[in-house]
Amino acid sequence: MKRFVAIGLLLTLGWGAAMADGDPIKDRRDLMKANGEATKSMVGMLKGAPFDLDVVKAALKNYANAAAKAPALFPDDSKTGDTNALPAIWDNKADFTARFAKFADDVTAASTAITDQASFQATMPGVLKNCGGCHETYRAKKT
Amino acid sequence: MTRLAVVAILSLCLAAVAGWVLSSPTKIDKETAAEMAIPGEPVAGRILFFAGGCDSCHMSQGQSDPLKLGGGLALKTPFGTFYPPNISPDASDGIGRWTAVAFADALLKGVSPDGAHYYPAFPYASYRLMKPKDLRDLFAFLETLPPVAGRAPTTTLAFPFDIRRGVGLWKLWYLRGGELPAETDRGPSWMLGRYLVEGPGHCGECHSPRDLFGGVIASKRLSGAPILDGKGKAPDITTHGLKDWSKADIIEALSSGFTPNGDTLGGAMAAVVRNTAELPKSYRQAIAEYLKDDSN
């Protein structure tokens, strides 16, 4: 039992250290992954899966979190490594950051605008357009 | 010794003459030219425009209207940088003075109006499968677009790729074998899908690996390839590569850009999706049907 606690403690400490160290590539990948998960259900609902306002609100919260945190997760020393981010990000940092700001604005607007299925169908596609806008210019998948 | 030299020189001359003859540009035949003489329908041609995605390479840079085709994109490849030309109907800088026959020569044979080879960066290896009716409709549509003045930079490649005549030999080797097999037991949707993917859609031009001379490796068609500008990869879109995708997933991705895992198609594919989204739904269904097929 003691040993388990010790291991658990060590793991937690290790994790804490990793967080403090900061691994922006991993952090932004995690954010994007969470966005993808949220988007999966949004696209599903747009295509006709049962509408659920709580799920939509959760997805928007997720997007807001990503839009707020992401710009800081692309420091100059994170250009290479396990990343699909293109150098164009650092060549056009102002545009890149502005796109996240626009995404955040769209998400905020959608949070008030979406109250039922009809407003969801009308508003969400515009929010989701932001994803492709950045992926066209600033990402190149290696697989 | 002298005799040997004479034989050697004669052989070289013969090879040079043979190479010259073999590499000469050929234009379309009379039957096709007659088909191209029939007036095209621009409304039908609009669909071909989006199926072919002409704008992806030919649209004017620094603006977002896909119908302004002033050209000028820098297409970076291991062979050098290609600059797709102005194909707007501008009389001096675009194709405003072209005939429909000249248009078919370009797309089916890769030959310019003045009889020179185009580099295969212009994907006539795929376009050559297009039907004359579709070509004349497409040409009629292009003629309705706004003329754009100005020319793209001239493409200059390093030796030996700067010898355009060499493209003639490339064509002999890589464009052997003409039409797609008949496949008479297939339904019309699969047939349309194959035509769109292999012909106007020219999917294989980015999604297939190429050999040292830039020819698509036939046995590995559509199995994915590094993108020529070095940024990322065009994924495997064979049935095997798409095994985790349903037909509905493919149709969705070609309409909205969203993949089954909530990601979006990015890079150059984002522009492709803007085009495929303009196609009739039955066309996207046809593409999905062809790609999700165990027999290809």
Interface residues (C-beta under 8 A of the other chain):
Chain A: N35 G36 E37 A38 T39 K40 S41 M42 V43 L46 K47 N84 L86 P125 L128 C131 G132 C134 H135 E136 R139 A140 K141 K142 T143
Chain B: I227 K231 G232 K233 P235 E252 S256 G257 F258 P260 N261 G262 D263 T264 L265 G266 G267 A270 A271 V273
